[in-house]
Amino acid sequence: MIDQALVAEAEALLEAFRRARLRLATAESCTGGLIAAVLTAIPGSSEVVERGFVTYSNEAKSDLLGVEPGLIARVGAVSADVAEAMVRGALARSRAELALAVTGIAGPGGGTEAKPVGLVFLAGLRAGGEPRVERHLFSGDRTAVRLASVRAAFSLARGLI
C-alpha cells in the first residue's frame, strides 16, 4: 500500500522536522492513522512523531480532541471548521510544536451531492501560529483518496516548517 515514492517523501519530511527541531502530532479521521503509519515506518521517526490520534467517530473527535459536538452537528464532521478544531485539539493535547489533521469521505459510500466521495479537509497548525486549512477533492477509489490525503498532508506540513 505504501509505495517507495511516498516513503521517500516521508523520509524527507522527517529530516526537515529534525533540522527545524519540531515534533509532530496527527489527528486523523478518513486516513485512519495512515499519515502516522507512513512516517513511523521509517526508523528514527520517534524523534519527530510525538503522537497520533485516530478519531474516526464523531465521539472520538470530541472525547480525544475536544471538538464540540454542536459544531459537528451544525457543519458535519467533514468540514473546514471541524478540521481546524481537530488540529487545534491535537496541538493542545500533545507535546508537539506542529500538528496535522484530516477529515474526509474516502468512499466508496458516504458521499452526497454537497459532500462527495473524495472530499477531504486538511488542517495544519504550528505552535504560536494560525491554522491553515485546505479543501481537496480527490478522485479514485478509497485507497487512492487516502494516499492522496497523506501526500497533501505532507505538503501542508512542509509549508509550516
RAJOTA-V567030 format. One record per pair of residues at least 24 apart in sequence whose C-alpha atoms are under 7 Angstrom apart, sorted by the first residue. I is the first residue (numbers start at 0). J is the second residue. D is the distance in Angstrom with one decimal. If there is no record, write none. Layout:
i=I j=J d=D
i=I j=J d=D
This chain:
i=6 j=37 d=6.8
i=9 j=37 d=6.9
i=9 j=38 d=5.6
i=10 j=41 d=7.0
i=12 j=157 d=6.8
i=13 j=44 d=6.8
i=13 j=47 d=6.5
i=16 j=47 d=6.5
i=16 j=160 d=6.9
i=17 j=47 d=6.6
i=19 j=160 d=6.9
i=21 j=47 d=6.7
i=21 j=96 d=5.7
i=21 j=97 d=6.9
i=22 j=47 d=4.5
i=22 j=48 d=5.9
i=22 j=49 d=5.8
i=22 j=95 d=4.7
i=22 j=96 d=5.5
i=22 j=97 d=6.3
i=23 j=47 d=5.8
i=23 j=48 d=4.9
i=23 j=49 d=5.5
i=23 j=95 d=5.1
i=23 j=96 d=6.4
i=23 j=97 d=5.1
i=23 j=98 d=5.5
i=24 j=48 d=6.3
i=24 j=49 d=5.6
i=24 j=50 d=5.0
i=24 j=51 d=5.4
i=24 j=89 d=6.3
i=24 j=90 d=6.7
i=24 j=93 d=6.7
i=24 j=95 d=5.7
i=24 j=97 d=6.5
i=24 j=98 d=4.7
i=24 j=99 d=6.5
i=25 j=50 d=6.6
i=25 j=51 d=4.6
i=25 j=52 d=5.9
i=25 j=89 d=6.6
i=25 j=98 d=5.6
i=25 j=99 d=4.9
i=25 j=100 d=5.8
i=26 j=51 d=5.9
i=26 j=52 d=4.6
i=26 j=53 d=6.0
i=26 j=54 d=6.7
i=26 j=85 d=6.4
i=26 j=86 d=6.5
i=26 j=89 d=6.0
i=26 j=99 d=6.2
i=26 j=100 d=4.5
i=26 j=101 d=6.5
i=27 j=52 d=6.1
i=27 j=53 d=4.9
i=27 j=54 d=5.8
i=27 j=100 d=5.6
i=27 j=101 d=5.1
i=27 j=102 d=6.6
i=28 j=53 d=6.0
i=28 j=54 d=5.1
i=28 j=55 d=4.4
i=28 j=101 d=6.0
i=28 j=102 d=5.0
i=29 j=55 d=6.7
i=29 j=101 d=6.9
i=29 j=102 d=5.4
i=29 j=103 d=5.3
i=29 j=104 d=6.3
i=29 j=105 d=6.2
i=30 j=145 d=5.4
i=31 j=55 d=6.7
i=34 j=149 d=5.5
i=49 j=94 d=6.9
i=49 j=95 d=6.0
i=60 j=85 d=7.0
i=64 j=88 d=4.4
i=64 j=89 d=5.9
i=77 j=102 d=5.5
i=77 j=103 d=5.1
i=77 j=120 d=6.9
i=78 j=120 d=6.3
i=79 j=120 d=5.8
i=79 j=132 d=6.4
i=82 j=120 d=6.1
i=82 j=121 d=6.1
i=82 j=122 d=5.6
i=83 j=122 d=5.7
i=83 j=130 d=6.7
i=83 j=132 d=6.6
i=86 j=122 d=6.1
i=86 j=123 d=6.3
i=86 j=124 d=6.5
i=96 j=125 d=5.8
i=96 j=126 d=5.2
i=97 j=124 d=5.6
i=97 j=125 d=4.3
i=97 j=126 d=6.1
i=98 j=123 d=5.7
i=98 j=124 d=5.3
i=98 j=125 d=6.5
i=99 j=123 d=4.5
i=99 j=124 d=6.6
i=105 j=141 d=4.9
i=105 j=144 d=5.6
i=105 j=145 d=6.4
i=106 j=140 d=7.0
i=106 j=141 d=5.3
i=107 j=140 d=6.7
i=107 j=141 d=6.1
i=117 j=144 d=5.9
i=121 j=152 d=6.7
i=123 j=155 d=6.6
i=123 j=156 d=6.7
i=125 j=159 d=6.6
